[in-house]
Amino acid sequence: MAGELTEDLEKKREKAYNEAMKHRKRRDTLNEEAKKWANRRDELNKKARALAKEGNLHKERRDQFNEKVKETKVLRDKWNKKYREIEKEIARKKREQMPKNGVPLGKLKAQLKALEFKQMTQVLTKEKEMEIIELLAKLQKQIKDIEERLEESEEIKRLKKKAEEIREKAEEYHQLVSKYADEAQEEHEKMVELFEQADKLREEADDAQEKFIEAKLKSDEEHREFLEAMKKVGDFDKVLAGLRHKKSRRREEGEKESKERAKEIYERFKKGEKLSTEDLMLLQKSGFL
């Protein structure tokens, strides 16, 4: 009966041990998987940080170019203002040099423009058409004569030269504004592209993190199952050790009892009493014969 119990317990222990080894193997496999996803996550985050860092460099350069745009616009507007002011001065000087009793140049140009519009938009008789053509020619000659006379003025020539220099300066700053704006836009586009790439890598890193957590939770569960199975193995070992100890103690007690009985038989043998075959075999087994 005791032997059957021991055999049954040993089978159950072996089953629990095999179960524990299965859980340990699955735990170790899942730990490796978790490690793989953790490495993947860290690698992706590292690349994302590098891209974001590079993107920030382009952001800084973009901001620097935008600042240059802002500063250069101020200078461009300053020279444009100077140009408008000198144009007003030239116009004023021209008015001053116009004949006192003559028709102002601006009015003559307005009349010329009105006649040209009338000629293009109205249906005219041949006589009216010729009349307008003659009047246009007259106005054009008047305007040309006045402008040529004004152009001969040294003061106006000087102002026009200065105006051209100012206009060139304003145009120079305008070109710089366009150049800095283009460079700022280029840096902005590079920044956006890098930030988008970094965001994509972060999303992949988040997916890897989820897979890492999933594998880690499964690994922890397998480890818990492994510990429970090993606890059962330990419990079976304790019971089996107890049974072996009990069996050993019984064997020792049996041997002691046999020796004491053999001693009694030996005393009877010395007294000359008749012994049975069983008695003689016990004496031989116990070393008395």
C-alpha positions in Angstrom: 0.0 0.0 0.0 2.8 2.4 1.0 4.7 1.5 -2.2 1.6 2.3 -4.4 1.3 5.7 -2.6 4.9 6.5 -3.2 4.7 5.5 -6.8 1.6 7.6 -7.3 3.2 10.6 -5.6 6.3 10.3 -7.7 4.2 10.3 -10.9 2.4 13.4 -9.8 5.7 15.0 -8.9 7.1 14.3 -12.3 4.0 15.7 -14.0 4.2 18.9 -11.9 7.9 19.1 -12.7 7.3 18.7 -16.5 4.6 21.3 -16.3 7.0 23.7 -14.5 9.6 23.2 -17.2 7.0 24.0 -19.9 6.1 27.2 -18.2 9.7 28.1 -17.7 10.5 27.5 -21.4 7.5 29.6 -22.5 8.5 32.3 -20.0 12.0 32.4 -21.3 10.8 32.6 -24.9 8.4 35.4 -24.0 11.2 37.2 -22.2 13.3 37.1 -25.4 10.3 38.4 -27.4 9.8 41.2 -24.9 13.5 42.0 -25.1 13.3 42.1 -28.9 10.4 44.6 -28.8 12.1 46.7 -26.1 15.2 46.9 -28.3 13.1 47.8 -31.3 11.2 50.4 -29.3 14.5 52.0 -28.1 16.0 51.9 -31.5 12.9 53.7 -33.1 12.8 56.3 -30.3 16.5 57.0 -30.7 16.0 57.5 -34.5 13.0 59.7 -33.8 15.0 61.8 -31.3 17.8 62.2 -33.9 15.3 63.3 -36.6 13.5 65.7 -34.2 16.9 67.2 -33.3 17.7 67.7 -36.9 14.2 69.1 -37.5 14.8 71.6 -34.6 18.0 72.8 -36.3 16.0 73.6 -39.5 13.4 75.3 -37.3 16.1 77.5 -35.8 17.5 78.4 -39.2 13.9 79.0 -40.5 13.3 81.4 -37.6 16.6 83.1 -38.3 15.7 83.6 -41.9 12.2 84.9 -40.9 13.9 87.4 -38.6 16.1 88.5 -41.5 12.9 88.8 -43.6 11.4 91.0 -40.9 14.5 93.2 -40.6 15.1 93.5 -44.3 11.4 94.5 -44.9 11.9 97.4 -42.5 14.9 98.5 -44.6 13.0 98.0 -47.9 10.0 99.9 -46.7 12.3 102.7 -45.5 13.9 103.1 -48.9 10.5 102.8 -50.6 9.3 105.6 -48.4 12.3 107.7 -49.4 11.6 106.9 -53.1 7.9 108.0 -52.7 9.1 111.2 -51.0 11.6 112.1 -53.7 9.0 111.3 -56.4 6.7 113.8 -54.7 9.6 116.3 -54.6 10.3 115.8 -58.3 6.6 116.3 -59.0 6.6 119.5 -56.9 9.7 120.8 -58.7 8.0 120.1 -62.0 4.9 122.1 -61.0 7.1 125.0 -59.8 8.8 125.1 -63.2 5.6 124.9 -65.2 4.4 128.1 -66.9 2.4 130.1 -64.5 -0.5 130.6 -66.9 -0.2 127.3 -68.6 -2.3 124.2 -68.2 -0.8 121.8 -65.6 1.0 118.8 -67.0 -1.2 116.4 -65.0 -4.3 118.0 -66.4 -2.9 117.7 -70.0 -2.2 114.0 -69.4 -5.7 113.5 -68.0 -7.2 115.2 -71.1 -5.1 113.0 -73.4 -6.2 109.9 -71.6 -9.9 110.9 -71.8 -9.6 111.5 -75.5 -7.9 108.2 -76.2 -10.7 106.4 -74.3 -13.3 108.3 -76.2 -11.6 107.4 -79.5 -11.6 103.7 -78.6 -15.0 103.3 -77.1 -17.3 105.6 -79.2 -18.6 105.4 -82.8 -17.5 108.7 -84.4 -18.0 110.4 -87.7 -15.0 110.8 -90.0 -14.9 114.5 -89.3 -15.1 113.9 -85.5 -12.5 111.2 -85.7 -10.1 113.6 -87.5 -10.8 116.3 -85.0 -9.9 114.0 -82.1 -6.8 112.8 -83.9 -5.6 116.4 -84.4 -6.4 117.2 -80.7 -4.5 114.1 -79.5 -1.5 115.1 -81.6 -1.6 118.6 -80.2 -1.9 117.4 -76.6 0.9 114.9 -77.1 3.2 117.7 -78.5 2.3 120.0 -75.6 3.1 117.2 -73.0 6.3 116.3 -74.8 7.5 119.9 -75.0 6.8 120.5 -71.3 8.5 117.2 -70.3 11.6 118.0 -72.4 11.8 121.4 -70.9 11.5 120.0 -67.4 14.1 117.3 -68.1 16.6 120.0 -69.0 16.4 121.3 -65.4 19.6 120.4 -63.6 17.8 120.2 -60.3 15.2 117.7 -61.6 18.0 115.7 -63.3 19.8 115.5 -59.9 16.6 114.5 -58.1 15.9 111.8 -60.8 19.4 110.4 -60.4 19.0 110.3 -56.7 15.5 108.7 -57.1 17.0 106.0 -59.3 19.7 105.3 -56.7 17.0 105.0 -54.0 14.8 102.8 -56.1 17.8 100.5 -56.8 18.5 100.3 -53.1 14.8 99.5 -52.3 14.9 96.8 -55.0 18.1 95.4 -53.6 16.4 95.0 -50.2 13.2 93.6 -51.9 15.4 90.9 -53.6 16.9 90.1 -50.2 13.4 89.8 -48.7 12.4 87.3 -51.4 15.7 85.4 -51.0 15.4 85.1 -47.2 11.7 84.2 -47.5 12.5 81.4 -50.0 15.3 80.1 -47.7 12.9 80.3 -44.7 10.3 78.3 -46.6 12.9 75.7 -47.6 14.0 75.3 -44.0 10.4 75.1 -42.9 9.6 72.3 -45.4 12.7 70.3 -44.3 11.6 70.8 -40.7 8.1 69.6 -41.4 9.3 66.6 -43.3 11.7 65.6 -40.5 9.1 66.1 -37.8 6.6 63.9 -39.8 9.2 61.2 -40.1 9.9 61.4 -36.3 6.2 61.2 -35.6 5.9 58.1 -37.8 8.8 56.5 -36.0 7.3 57.4 -32.6 4.1 55.6 -33.7 6.0 52.5 -34.6 7.8 52.8 -31.2 4.5 52.9 -29.5 3.4 49.8 -31.3 6.6 48.1 -30.3 5.9 49.2 -26.7 2.5 47.7 -26.8 3.9 44.4 -28.1 6.6 44.6 -25.4 4.0 45.0 -22.6 1.9 42.2 -24.1 4.9 39.8 -24.2 6.0 40.9 -20.7 2.5 40.3 -19.2 2.4 36.8 -20.8 5.9 36.1 -19.5 4.9 37.2 -16.0 1.9 34.9 -16.1 4.1 32.0 -17.3 6.5 32.8 -14.5 3.7 32.7 -12.0 2.5 29.3 -13.3 6.1 28.1 -13.2 6.4 29.1 -9.5 3.1 27.4 -8.6 4.2 24.2 -10.4 7.5 24.2 -8.6 5.7 24.8 -5.3 3.8 21.6 -6.0 7.0 19.8 -6.8 8.4 21.0 -3.5 5.3 19.8 -1.7 5.6 16.4 -3.3 9.3 16.3 -2.4 8.4 17.0 1.2 5.8 14.2 1.3 8.0 11.7 -0.4 10.9 12.6 1.9 8.6 12.0 4.8 7.6 8.7 3.4 11.2 7.6 2.8 12.1 8.7 6.3 9.2 6.8 7.7 10.2 3.7 5.7 13.8 4.0 6.8 12.7 4.3 10.4 10.5 1.3 10.2 13.3 -0.7 8.6 15.7 0.4 11.4 13.0 -0.5 14.0 12.5 -3.9 12.3 16.2 -4.6 12.3 16.5 -3.7 16.0 13.6 -6.0 16.8 15.1 -8.8 14.8 18.4 -8.4 16.6 16.7 -8.5 20.0 14.8 -11.6 19.1 17.9 -13.2 17.7 19.7 -12.4 20.9 17.0 -14.2 22.9 17.2 -17.2 20.6 20.9 -17.3 20.9 20.6 -17.4 24.7 18.2 -20.3 24.3 20.7 -21.9 22.0 23.5 -21.6 24.6 21.2 -23.2 27.2 20.8 -26.2 24.8 17.2 -25.6 23.9 15.9 -27.0 20.7 15.6 -24.3 17.9 13.4 -24.3 14.8 14.7 -23.8 11.3 13.3 -20.2 11.3 15.2 -19.5 14.5 18.5 -20.8 13.1 18.0 -18.7 9.9 17.4 -15.6 12.0 20.6 -16.3 14.1 22.6 -16.7 10.8 21.1 -13.5 9.4 21.9 -11.6 12.6 25.5 -12.8 12.7 25.2 -15.0 15.7 26.2 -18.2 13.7 
